[in-house]
Amino acid sequence: MTNKEAVERWARHIIPAVFRAEDALQKARPEWKERLKNVTDDNVSQIAEQYCTEIATIIVKYGSDYEPDGTLDE
C-alpha cells in the first residue's frame, strides 16, 4: 500500500468510523460528556484509555464482520 493509499483508507474508512462511534457513544452514554469535561492532568491517561476502548468496542460490535465470541460484554 502506498502512502497515498494509506491516507485515503484512513480518510474514507477509519476516521469516519471513529466519528460515528463517538456520536453513538455520546448518545448511548451521555455521562461521557461530563467525564470528558472533568479530565485533569492526573486522570487524562486513564480517561483517554477508557474512552478509546468504548469507541473501539462500538466500532467492533457494529462492524459488518462482527461475530460475538464471548470476549465483550453484550
ChimeraX commands (.cxc) that place a marker at each C-alpha (Angstrom):
marker #1 position 0.00,0.00,0.00 radius 0.5
marker #1 position 1.37,3.40,-0.92 radius 0.5
marker #1 position 1.33,6.33,1.48 radius 0.5
marker #1 position -1.39,7.94,-0.63 radius 0.5
marker #1 position -3.50,4.78,-0.45 radius 0.5
marker #1 position -2.98,4.63,3.31 radius 0.5
marker #1 position -4.15,8.23,3.70 radius 0.5
marker #1 position -7.19,7.53,1.53 radius 0.5
marker #1 position -8.03,4.43,3.59 radius 0.5
marker #1 position -7.78,6.41,6.83 radius 0.5
marker #1 position -9.79,9.32,5.44 radius 0.5
marker #1 position -12.55,7.21,3.89 radius 0.5
marker #1 position -12.94,4.37,6.37 radius 0.5
marker #1 position -11.14,4.59,9.68 radius 0.5
marker #1 position -11.61,8.21,10.77 radius 0.5
marker #1 position -15.31,8.36,9.75 radius 0.5
marker #1 position -15.89,5.14,11.73 radius 0.5
marker #1 position -14.35,6.77,14.79 radius 0.5
marker #1 position -16.57,9.85,14.47 radius 0.5
marker #1 position -19.69,7.70,14.03 radius 0.5
marker #1 position -18.74,5.60,17.05 radius 0.5
marker #1 position -18.09,8.70,19.14 radius 0.5
marker #1 position -21.54,10.04,18.23 radius 0.5
marker #1 position -23.11,6.69,19.13 radius 0.5
marker #1 position -21.27,6.64,22.46 radius 0.5
marker #1 position -22.36,10.18,23.32 radius 0.5
marker #1 position -25.99,9.22,22.62 radius 0.5
marker #1 position -25.88,5.87,24.42 radius 0.5
marker #1 position -23.87,7.08,27.42 radius 0.5
marker #1 position -24.32,10.83,27.87 radius 0.5
marker #1 position -22.35,10.70,31.12 radius 0.5
marker #1 position -19.23,10.73,28.97 radius 0.5
marker #1 position -19.73,14.43,28.25 radius 0.5
marker #1 position -19.33,15.18,31.95 radius 0.5
marker #1 position -16.40,12.79,32.34 radius 0.5
marker #1 position -14.59,14.48,29.45 radius 0.5
marker #1 position -15.24,17.92,30.91 radius 0.5
marker #1 position -13.65,16.82,34.17 radius 0.5
marker #1 position -10.37,15.48,32.76 radius 0.5
marker #1 position -7.34,16.56,34.76 radius 0.5
marker #1 position -3.62,16.09,34.37 radius 0.5
marker #1 position -3.88,13.30,36.95 radius 0.5
marker #1 position -6.55,11.27,35.15 radius 0.5
marker #1 position -6.13,12.14,31.47 radius 0.5
marker #1 position -4.38,8.87,30.56 radius 0.5
marker #1 position -6.94,6.73,32.35 radius 0.5
marker #1 position -9.93,8.60,30.88 radius 0.5
marker #1 position -8.41,8.57,27.38 radius 0.5
marker #1 position -7.81,4.82,27.56 radius 0.5
marker #1 position -11.37,4.14,28.76 radius 0.5
marker #1 position -12.90,6.45,26.14 radius 0.5
marker #1 position -10.88,4.91,23.31 radius 0.5
marker #1 position -11.81,1.42,24.49 radius 0.5
marker #1 position -15.51,2.32,24.47 radius 0.5
marker #1 position -15.25,3.78,20.96 radius 0.5
marker #1 position -13.30,0.75,19.71 radius 0.5
marker #1 position -15.91,-1.57,21.23 radius 0.5
marker #1 position -18.67,0.22,19.34 radius 0.5
marker #1 position -16.71,0.03,16.09 radius 0.5
marker #1 position -16.12,-3.71,16.50 radius 0.5
marker #1 position -19.65,-4.56,17.64 radius 0.5
marker #1 position -21.34,-2.65,14.86 radius 0.5
marker #1 position -18.93,-3.72,12.12 radius 0.5
marker #1 position -20.29,-5.84,9.32 radius 0.5
marker #1 position -17.94,-8.69,10.23 radius 0.5
marker #1 position -18.75,-8.78,13.97 radius 0.5
marker #1 position -19.25,-12.24,15.39 radius 0.5
marker #1 position -19.81,-12.45,19.16 radius 0.5
marker #1 position -17.14,-14.63,20.71 radius 0.5
marker #1 position -17.82,-14.04,24.40 radius 0.5
marker #1 position -14.91,-11.68,24.94 radius 0.5
marker #1 position -17.02,-8.48,25.01 radius 0.5
marker #1 position -19.89,-7.59,27.32 radius 0.5
marker #1 position -23.08,-7.84,25.34 radius 0.5
marker link #1:1,2 radius 0.2
marker link #1:2,3 radius 0.2
marker link #1:3,4 radius 0.2
marker link #1:4,5 radius 0.2
marker link #1:5,6 radius 0.2
marker link #1:6,7 radius 0.2
marker link #1:7,8 radius 0.2
marker link #1:8,9 radius 0.2
marker link #1:9,10 radius 0.2
marker link #1:10,11 radius 0.2
marker link #1:11,12 radius 0.2
marker link #1:12,13 radius 0.2
marker link #1:13,14 radius 0.2
marker link #1:14,15 radius 0.2
marker link #1:15,16 radius 0.2
marker link #1:16,17 radius 0.2
marker link #1:17,18 radius 0.2
marker link #1:18,19 radius 0.2
marker link #1:19,20 radius 0.2
marker link #1:20,21 radius 0.2
marker link #1:21,22 radius 0.2
marker link #1:22,23 radius 0.2
marker link #1:23,24 radius 0.2
marker link #1:24,25 radius 0.2
marker link #1:25,26 radius 0.2
marker link #1:26,27 radius 0.2
marker link #1:27,28 radius 0.2
marker link #1:28,29 radius 0.2
marker link #1:29,30 radius 0.2
marker link #1:30,31 radius 0.2
marker link #1:31,32 radius 0.2
marker link #1:32,33 radius 0.2
marker link #1:33,34 radius 0.2
marker link #1:34,35 radius 0.2
marker link #1:35,36 radius 0.2
marker link #1:36,37 radius 0.2
marker link #1:37,38 radius 0.2
marker link #1:38,39 radius 0.2
marker link #1:39,40 radius 0.2
marker link #1:40,41 radius 0.2
marker link #1:41,42 radius 0.2
marker link #1:42,43 radius 0.2
marker link #1:43,44 radius 0.2
marker link #1:44,45 radius 0.2
marker link #1:45,46 radius 0.2
marker link #1:46,47 radius 0.2
marker link #1:47,48 radius 0.2
marker link #1:48,49 radius 0.2
marker link #1:49,50 radius 0.2
marker link #1:50,51 radius 0.2
marker link #1:51,52 radius 0.2
marker link #1:52,53 radius 0.2
marker link #1:53,54 radius 0.2
marker link #1:54,55 radius 0.2
marker link #1:55,56 radius 0.2
marker link #1:56,57 radius 0.2
marker link #1:57,58 radius 0.2
marker link #1:58,59 radius 0.2
marker link #1:59,60 radius 0.2
marker link #1:60,61 radius 0.2
marker link #1:61,62 radius 0.2
marker link #1:62,63 radius 0.2
marker link #1:63,64 radius 0.2
marker link #1:64,65 radius 0.2
marker link #1:65,66 radius 0.2
marker link #1:66,67 radius 0.2
marker link #1:67,68 radius 0.2
marker link #1:68,69 radius 0.2
marker link #1:69,70 radius 0.2
marker link #1:70,71 radius 0.2
marker link #1:71,72 radius 0.2
marker link #1:72,73 radius 0.2
marker link #1:73,74 radius 0.2
view
